[in-house]
Amino acid sequence: NICIYGASSADLEQIYYDKTEELGRMMAKTGHGLVFGGGATGMMGAAARGVDSEDGYILSIAPRFFDKPEILYENCSEFSFLQKLCASAKKLLEERSDATIVTPGGIGTYEELFLRF
């Protein structure tokens, strides 16, 4: 499984979303699952759409308060809900993945990658 961090924003140039969706398709085609924060939009949503288009495995790790329409990607293979967004979420993302890929993002993406528990 590969953990992907990236922007949740839809304000980047379209090529970034297209390439991240392509990355998701390639992951699934080669037998790699996606582990991510569950977002339906931005780079995370693009990766999930790519994996989903090839019927790959998708694990969403997100706080329960994100479980609302249009916030989380709905076609995940598995959902792991936490009580709050905290260091334990990052730890679980790391534990459930074998590698990490960082796609374009902002300060939140930087924080997810570099400021580990």
C-alpha positions as CSV (number, residue, x, y, z in Angstrom):
1,N,0.0,0.0,0.0
2,I,1.1,3.5,-0.8
3,C,0.2,6.6,1.3
4,I,-0.5,9.7,-0.7
5,Y,-0.4,13.2,0.7
6,G,-1.5,16.2,-1.3
7,A,-3.7,19.3,-1.5
8,S,-7.4,19.0,-0.9
9,S,-7.9,22.2,-2.9
10,A,-9.4,22.3,-6.4
11,D,-7.4,25.5,-7.2
12,L,-4.3,24.0,-8.8
13,E,-3.7,23.7,-12.5
14,Q,-5.6,20.8,-14.0
15,I,-2.5,18.9,-15.1
16,Y,-1.7,18.2,-11.5
17,Y,-5.0,16.4,-10.9
18,D,-4.7,14.6,-14.3
19,K,-1.2,13.3,-13.4
20,T,-2.2,12.3,-9.9
21,E,-5.3,10.4,-11.2
22,E,-2.9,8.7,-13.7
23,L,-0.6,7.8,-10.8
24,G,-3.6,6.2,-9.0
25,R,-4.4,4.1,-12.1
26,M,-0.8,3.0,-12.4
27,M,-0.8,2.1,-8.7
28,A,-3.8,-0.1,-9.0
29,K,-2.7,-1.7,-12.3
30,T,0.5,-2.8,-10.5
31,G,-1.2,-4.1,-7.5
32,H,-0.6,-1.2,-5.1
33,G,-3.4,0.0,-2.8
34,L,-4.0,3.6,-1.7
35,V,-3.9,4.8,1.9
36,F,-4.9,8.4,2.3
37,G,-6.9,10.9,4.4
38,G,-10.0,10.1,2.5
39,G,-10.7,13.4,0.8
40,A,-13.0,13.5,-2.3
41,T,-11.4,16.6,-3.8
42,G,-8.0,17.9,-4.7
43,M,-5.0,15.6,-5.2
44,M,-6.3,13.0,-2.8
45,G,-9.6,12.7,-4.7
46,A,-7.7,12.5,-8.0
47,A,-5.5,9.6,-6.7
48,A,-8.6,7.8,-5.3
49,R,-10.5,8.2,-8.6
50,G,-7.5,6.7,-10.4
51,V,-7.2,3.7,-8.1
52,D,-11.0,3.3,-8.2
53,S,-11.1,3.3,-12.0
54,E,-8.9,0.2,-12.0
55,D,-10.8,-1.5,-9.1
56,G,-7.9,-1.1,-6.7
57,Y,-7.9,-1.1,-2.9
58,I,-8.5,2.3,-1.2
59,L,-8.2,2.8,2.6
60,S,-9.5,6.1,4.0
61,I,-8.2,7.1,7.4
62,A,-10.1,10.2,8.5
63,P,-11.8,11.7,11.6
64,R,-15.4,10.8,12.1
65,F,-16.5,14.5,11.7
66,F,-15.4,14.4,8.0
67,D,-17.9,11.6,7.3
68,K,-20.3,13.9,5.4
69,P,-21.4,14.0,1.7
70,E,-18.8,15.4,-0.7
71,I,-16.1,15.5,2.0
72,L,-14.8,11.9,1.9
73,Y,-14.3,9.8,-1.2
74,E,-17.3,7.4,-1.1
75,N,-16.0,4.4,-3.1
76,C,-13.3,3.4,-0.6
77,S,-12.7,-0.3,0.0
78,E,-12.3,0.4,3.7
79,F,-12.9,3.3,6.1
80,S,-11.0,3.8,9.4
81,F,-12.6,6.5,11.4
82,L,-10.9,8.3,14.3
83,Q,-12.5,10.5,16.9
84,K,-10.3,13.5,16.0
85,L,-7.6,14.6,13.6
86,C,-4.4,14.0,15.5
87,A,-1.0,12.5,15.5
88,S,-2.6,9.0,15.7
89,A,-4.1,9.5,12.3
90,K,-0.6,10.1,10.8
91,K,0.7,7.2,12.7
92,L,-2.0,4.9,11.3
93,L,-1.4,6.2,7.7
94,E,2.2,5.3,8.2
95,E,1.5,1.9,9.7
96,R,-0.9,0.9,7.0
97,S,1.4,1.8,4.1
98,D,4.7,0.6,2.8
99,A,5.7,3.8,1.0
100,T,4.7,7.5,0.8
101,I,4.2,9.8,-2.2
102,V,3.7,13.5,-1.9
103,T,1.8,15.3,-4.6
104,P,1.5,19.1,-4.9
105,G,0.0,20.8,-1.9
106,G,0.5,23.6,0.6
107,I,1.4,24.0,4.2
108,G,-0.9,21.1,5.3
109,T,0.8,18.7,2.9
110,Y,4.2,19.9,4.2
111,E,3.0,19.4,7.8
112,E,1.7,15.9,7.0
113,L,5.0,14.8,5.6
114,F,7.6,16.5,7.8
115,L,6.0,17.0,11.2
116,R,5.4,13.4,12.1
117,F,4.0,12.6,15.6
